[in-house]
């Protein structure tokens, strides 16, 4: 049974949709931190995990597609080993965010990646974000221990 609060991100429409960079940034970079205070990173990480549970994806390709449809950016797998995977995220939004002097977080994306890997590999996973300001990108490292299963 599908959760009635989940949004079908595959919903297709002939109606063009544009996202205002300014509006998105107002909410993400100013409103949310104002509401959440010093706990912003932890709450955003949890929110990303919760979002992933509402939108479970079966493959890495589906995760890449989800990031594009969510306007989070272009997600790419850089390397993968038996106990971790490294993703790189690039986006015009990231360029504007890392150039600003404000503190910025990519914890929604980090939590989302951790939970998707947990669901796909059936292990406990954690994601670490590494903004690369000079390259205007974010690198995410998702780590897990094969012995630490769900």
SETORSE-922889 format. One record per residue (C-alpha): residue in three letters; x, y, z. Coordinates in steps of 0.2 Angstrom, whole numbers, padded with zeros to 4 digits, always signed. Example, Ala and Ser with C-alpha at 12.3 -4.5 7.8 and 13.67 -1.06 7.14 Angstrom:
2
Ala+0062-0022+0039Ser+0068-0005+0036
This chain:
150
Unk+0000+0000+0000Unk+0007+0017-0005Unk+0009+0030+0008Unk-0004+0044+0004Unk+0009+0058+0010Unk+0022+0052-0003Unk+0023+0062-0019Unk+0025+0052-0035Unk+0041+0060-0042Unk+0038+0051-0058Unk+0022+0061-0061Unk+0022+0067-0079Unk+0014+0083-0085Unk+0014+0093-0101Unk+0015+0108-0090Unk+0032+0116-0089Unk+0039+0118-0071Unk+0052+0130-0067Unk+0060+0132-0050Unk+0066+0149-0044Unk+0084+0148-0038Unk+0080+0163-0027Unk+0065+0155-0019Unk+0073+0139-0017Unk+0088+0147-0008Unk+0077+0158+0003Unk+0069+0142+0010Unk+0084+0131+0011Unk+0098+0143+0016Unk+0088+0156+0027Unk+0071+0150+0033Unk+0075+0132+0038Unk+0091+0136+0048Unk+0081+0150+0056Unk+0068+0138+0062Unk+0079+0123+0066Unk+0093+0133+0074Unk+0109+0125+0079Unk+0102+0108+0076Unk+0100+0111+0057Unk+0113+0099+0050Unk+0106+0084+0061Unk+0088+0088+0057Unk+0091+0090+0038Unk+0101+0073+0038Unk+0086+0065+0047Unk+0074+0073+0035Unk+0084+0066+0020Unk+0083+0049+0027Unk+0065+0050+0030Unk+0062+0056+0012Unk+0072+0041+0006Unk+0061+0029+0016Unk+0045+0037+0007Unk+0054+0036-0010Unk+0063+0019-0009Unk+0074+0017-0025Unk+0080+0000-0031Unk+0096+0005-0041Unk+0110+0018-0041Unk+0103+0024-0058Unk+0086+0027-0050Unk+0095+0038-0037Unk+0104+0048-0050Unk+0087+0051-0059Unk+0079+0056-0042Unk+0092+0069-0039Unk+0089+0076-0056Unk+0071+0077-0054Unk+0072+0084-0037Unk+0083+0098-0044Unk+0097+0093-0032Unk+0109+0092-0046Unk+0119+0079-0057Unk+0124+0065-0046Unk+0138+0054-0052Unk+0147+0039-0045Unk+0165+0042-0043Unk+0171+0026-0035Unk+0164+0011-0026Unk+0172-0002-0015Unk+0166-0016-0004Unk+0162-0005+0010Unk+0160+0013+0003Unk+0154+0023-0012Unk+0159+0040-0017Unk+0147+0051-0026Unk+0150+0068-0034Unk+0136+0081-0035Unk+0136+0096-0047Unk+0123+0109-0049Unk+0121+0128-0053Unk+0113+0129-0035Unk+0129+0122-0028Unk+0139+0135-0037Unk+0129+0149-0030Unk+0129+0141-0012Unk+0147+0138-0011Unk+0151+0156-0017Unk+0141+0164-0004Unk+0148+0168+0013Unk+0134+0159+0022Unk+0135+0142+0030Unk+0128+0129+0019Unk+0123+0111+0022Unk+0120+0097+0010Unk+0113+0086+0024Unk+0097+0082+0016Unk+0106+0074+0001Unk+0118+0065+0013Unk+0104+0058+0023Unk+0095+0053+0007Unk+0110+0044+0000Unk+0113+0035+0017Unk+0096+0028+0018Unk+0095+0023+0000Unk+0111+0013+0002Unk+0104+0005+0018Unk+0088+0000+0009Unk+0098-0007-0006Unk+0112-0016+0003Unk+0103-0020+0019Unk+0117-0013+0030Unk+0118+0002+0041Unk+0126+0016+0031Unk+0132+0034+0035Unk+0136+0048+0023Unk+0149+0061+0025Unk+0148+0077+0014Unk+0164+0086+0008Unk+0160+0102-0001Unk+0174+0106-0014Unk+0172+0125-0015Unk+0186+0128-0028Unk+0177+0115-0040Unk+0159+0120-0035Unk+0154+0103-0031Unk+0150+0092-0016Unk+0158+0074-0014Unk+0148+0062-0003Unk+0156+0047+0004Unk+0144+0033+0010Unk+0151+0020+0022Unk+0145+0004+0029Unk+0151-0011+0038Unk+0144-0028+0029Unk+0143-0035+0047Unk+0131-0022+0053Unk+0116-0028+0044Unk+0098-0022+0046
